[in-house]
Amino acid sequence: MNRDTAQINIKTPPPGPKARKWAEFHRRYAARSTYHEAFIWDRSQPAVGPFVTDVDGNVILDFVSHVGSSALGYNHPALVSMAAKLQTIDPDRYAGCDFIGAWGEDPEKSEIPTPSHLHSKLMEITSQFGFGSAFFTNSGAEAVENAIKICYDHKKNYGYGICFYGAFHGRTLGALSLNRSKKIQRDWFPQIPNIADFPYCTCRAHPCNCGWMVCCTGKEGTRSRLDHYLDPDIGLVDPEEVAFIILEPIQGESGYNVPSMEFMKEVERLAKKYSIPLISDEIQAGLGRTGKWWAIEHFGVQPDIITVAKPLRVGATLGKTELFPQQEYRISSTWGEGNALSSAIGYTIIEVIQKENLLDNATRLGKYFLTQLKGLQKKFSFIVEVRGIGLMDGLEIDSRERRDRIIRQALDRGLLLLGCGYKVIRFLPPLDVRQREIDMALEILEEAFRES
Ligand SMILES: Cc1ncc(COP(=O)(O)O)c(C=O)c1O
């Protein structure tokens, strides 16, 4: 398949008969989860960039990139060749917090990037925050777990944690305690104590009325709810006992919400004022997706810890060295750190982003895409809002039913999309997406809007 000439080709609207057969086979023993049963990727068939073949031979334009976990789309040559170099080595995963895996005699001359090289590479792209330590895991949720463990350890108490309405930080018990997106993700699961939540302000006019700002008795004017909560004079909590503040710099799961600059600056101000570590969860928004390495950079905010996973293929907790436990055994992992294949791929993804100037591509084509979407908004009054930064973009539709119809109509025409939040469509094309591919997506979207 040639990316320059590839065309969308729908022979049988998905799910075709073979997709149904695969879904039925999978469903037989797979635990009930969140499977998308209409699009079934045929891994034995051609795929390049955002173009992918499904089991019924349909060529589909994938604008969700496995929820951002294939940042460079399908079969990027640099990743395929790196994987081929490692193909003959077994195990590709080992207990990497217990054993160090080298490649050759000298780390400076290593032909293959090892997890140790990936540490260095990640420090290169977080040097603006003064980070000096990295810890790897198998998933994003574990990266979050370790981020909060590091903070609890640093504060040496069982303190409070602060999260925000709409947050999604993962599905393990610690991480899900910080979720405030969908109730179903938390119901009946035990949660860590003392997690306080606050509005995530996306208001464009200030002072806003989302509940983030409050009027305080005994104080002049308005102030943020978090300012009020942490005020030692008021005495709701002792800010010394707050172990961390965690936020997504753009909320993913709950609807591609972009916070206001004032909100982000206020959170940073309070984190600094009370020396509370600020964790930026960039598992969906990080690693170049928004046109900067880290989405939080768009707000000029300095985090103390960053979590990343999906686009890196490795879960990683990155941060200031002084926050990490200096004692052995405080943090470790089973085999997360020793993921030889994923670490080499993760390293190569960063190199490709650097060599191919993909931060610029995400900025430029992200602007183009958002401008075109705003043009469509003028034609279709049911589009409530177009939002996003770079290539992490969302469309809020007037109803959930219409949103679902649009996604369905788009897939019938060969464009794969996903919903998020209550009635939002999310777009996560590959970071090297081309204008031709965006134009193809826009043409299908417009048809889907007409039919919705
Ligand atoms: C912002 C954010 N945090 C955490 C997670 C959890 O990551 P994982 O699914 O790798 O456990 C996700 C996954 O979607 C996410 O988007």
The ligand as a MOL file (V3000), in Angstrom:
LIG
                    3D

  0  0  0     0  0            999 V3000
M  V30 BEGIN CTAB
M  V30 COUNTS 16 16 0 0 0
M  V30 BEGIN ATOM
M  V30 1 C -5.2210 10.6180 30.7460 0
M  V30 2 C -5.1290 9.1360 30.9600 0
M  V30 3 N -4.6020 8.6590 32.0830 0
M  V30 4 C -4.4860 7.3410 32.3200 0
M  V30 5 C -4.9210 6.4280 31.3960 0
M  V30 6 C -4.7710 4.9560 31.6810 0
M  V30 7 O -3.8070 4.3880 30.8400 0
M  V30 8 P -3.7890 2.8110 30.5700 0
M  V30 9 O -4.9940 2.4990 29.7780 0
M  V30 10 O -2.5250 2.5690 29.8020 0
M  V30 11 O -3.7600 2.1400 31.9010 0
M  V30 12 C -5.4980 6.8690 30.2050 0
M  V30 13 C -6.0110 5.9030 29.2240 0
M  V30 14 O -6.8140 6.2100 28.3760 0
M  V30 15 C -5.6080 8.2610 29.9750 0
M  V30 16 O -6.1650 8.7380 28.8510 0
M  V30 END ATOM
M  V30 BEGIN BOND
M  V30 1 1 1 2
M  V30 2 1 2 3
M  V30 3 2 2 15
M  V30 4 2 3 4
M  V30 5 1 4 5
M  V30 6 1 5 6
M  V30 7 2 5 12
M  V30 8 1 6 7
M  V30 9 1 7 8
M  V30 10 2 8 9
M  V30 11 1 8 10
M  V30 12 1 8 11
M  V30 13 1 12 13
M  V30 14 1 12 15
M  V30 15 2 13 14
M  V30 16 1 15 16
M  V30 END BOND
M  V30 END CTAB
M  END
